[in-house]
Amino acid sequence: MGGLFAGLFGLAFAGELPRFKVTVDGSVNVPRIRVWNESRTARITRFEMTIGDTSRNFDSATDFIPPSGGAILRREPDDGNGGTRSDRVLLEISDFDPGESFTLYVDVDPDSENGSLDYRTVFFNNGSRDNTVFMATTEDNETSALTVPELPAGAPGAT
């Protein structure tokens, strides 16, 4: 499993086989998620992110910036405030080659209602409950997963 960098402006995580890196930063309620393909040759075709604390959910996934020459097809959740909610973000991505990145924003809310939650209390530091898991899958169906670790008290980004 890759390393973790926690800074004032967000979090970065690196996975293995395929290699990918994820940063989470920006607004605490609607954070920006940026994913880099750090594989040597693998094209990533699918990205999934679980919510972590399942008493919360993703209200929307929006404002995509696809990889150069590529496109993003959202499967879950929808793109509207108060619409179809999900405990995961599921995206299909075309032409996501090594060295490229894509960006999206997710709205984190309580289950079944709108609210203003802090992603740092939903994605990680959940005690006995699961933390967020990022997964990347290649066109050859190789998948790697990265579970967000607990941050020690006092670390930047820890709550």
C-alpha positions in Angstrom: 0.0 0.0 0.0 1.2 3.5 -0.7 1.9 6.3 1.6 -0.2 9.1 3.2 0.5 12.8 3.2 -1.7 14.9 5.4 -1.4 18.7 5.0 -3.3 21.8 5.7 -4.8 21.8 2.2 -5.9 18.2 2.0 -4.9 14.5 1.9 -3.0 12.5 -0.7 -3.1 8.7 -1.0 -1.2 6.4 -3.3 -2.4 2.9 -4.3 -0.8 0.0 -6.0 -1.5 -2.1 -9.2 -2.7 0.0 -10.9 -0.9 2.9 -9.2 -3.1 5.8 -8.5 -3.0 8.8 -6.2 -6.0 10.7 -4.7 -6.2 14.1 -3.1 -9.1 15.4 -1.1 -9.3 19.1 -0.3 -11.3 22.3 -0.5 -14.7 22.7 1.1 -15.3 20.4 4.0 -18.9 19.8 2.9 -18.3 19.5 -0.9 -14.7 18.5 -1.2 -12.7 18.3 -4.4 -11.5 14.8 -5.2 -8.6 14.6 -7.7 -7.3 11.3 -9.0 -4.0 10.7 -10.8 -3.1 7.7 -12.9 0.4 6.9 -11.8 0.7 3.5 -13.6 3.4 3.0 -16.1 1.2 1.6 -18.9 -2.3 0.9 -17.4 -5.4 2.8 -18.5 -7.8 3.2 -15.7 -11.4 2.8 -16.8 -13.4 2.7 -13.5 -13.2 4.6 -10.2 -15.1 3.9 -7.0 -15.1 5.6 -3.7 -17.1 4.4 -0.6 -18.5 6.9 1.9 -16.8 5.5 5.1 -19.4 6.3 7.7 -22.5 4.7 6.3 -24.8 6.8 8.4 -23.9 9.4 5.8 -24.0 9.4 2.1 -23.1 11.2 -1.1 -25.9 13.5 -2.2 -24.2 14.2 -5.5 -21.0 13.9 -7.6 -20.6 16.9 -9.9 -18.3 19.4 -11.8 -16.2 16.7 -13.5 -12.9 17.7 -15.1 -12.1 14.6 -17.2 -8.7 13.4 -18.3 -7.3 15.0 -21.5 -9.3 13.6 -24.4 -11.5 11.5 -22.1 -14.9 11.5 -20.6 -16.6 10.5 -17.3 -19.9 8.7 -17.0 -21.4 8.9 -13.5 -23.2 5.8 -12.3 -23.8 6.8 -8.7 -24.9 9.1 -7.1 -26.8 11.6 -9.3 -25.8 15.2 -9.8 -28.7 16.9 -8.0 -29.1 18.3 -4.5 -31.5 16.1 -2.7 -31.8 13.5 -5.5 -30.6 9.9 -5.6 -28.1 9.3 -2.8 -25.5 6.6 -2.5 -22.9 5.2 -0.1 -20.5 5.2 -3.0 -19.4 7.2 -6.0 -19.1 5.0 -9.1 -17.6 6.4 -12.3 -16.7 5.0 -15.7 -13.8 6.9 -17.4 -12.5 6.8 -20.9 -9.0 7.6 -22.1 -7.6 7.9 -18.5 -3.9 7.2 -19.4 -0.8 7.2 -17.2 0.3 10.7 -16.1 -3.2 12.1 -16.4 -5.7 13.2 -13.8 -9.4 13.9 -13.4 -11.4 15.9 -10.8 -14.8 15.8 -9.3 -16.7 17.3 -6.3 -18.9 15.3 -3.9 -21.6 16.6 -1.6 -21.5 14.8 1.8 -24.8 14.7 3.7 -26.6 12.8 6.4 -28.6 9.8 5.1 -32.0 10.9 3.6 -31.6 14.6 4.3 -29.6 17.7 3.3 -27.1 19.0 5.8 -23.6 20.4 6.0 -21.1 17.7 7.1 -17.4 17.8 7.3 -15.8 15.1 5.1 -13.1 14.6 7.7 -15.6 13.1 10.1 -17.2 10.9 7.4 -14.2 9.6 5.3 -11.9 8.7 8.2 -11.4 8.7 11.9 -14.6 6.7 12.3 -13.5 4.5 15.2 -14.8 1.0 14.7 -16.7 1.9 11.6 -15.2 1.7 8.1 -13.2 4.5 6.5 -13.4 5.6 2.9 -12.0 3.2 0.3 -10.8 4.4 -3.1 -10.7 1.8 -5.9 -9.3 2.0 -9.4 -9.8 -0.7 -12.1 -8.0 -1.0 -15.4 -9.2 -2.0 -18.9 -7.7 -5.5 -18.0 -9.9 -5.7 -14.9 -6.9 -5.3 -12.5 -8.1 -3.5 -9.4 -6.4 -1.8 -6.5 -7.9 -0.4 -3.4 -6.8 2.1 -0.9 -8.4 2.5 2.5 -8.1 5.9 4.1 -6.2 5.4 7.4 -7.1 6.9 10.8 -5.2 10.2 11.4 -3.6 10.6 14.8 -5.0 13.3 17.0 -3.4 16.6 16.3 -2.4 15.7 12.7 -3.4 18.3 10.1 -6.8 17.4 8.9 -7.7 15.3 11.9 -10.8 16.2 13.8 
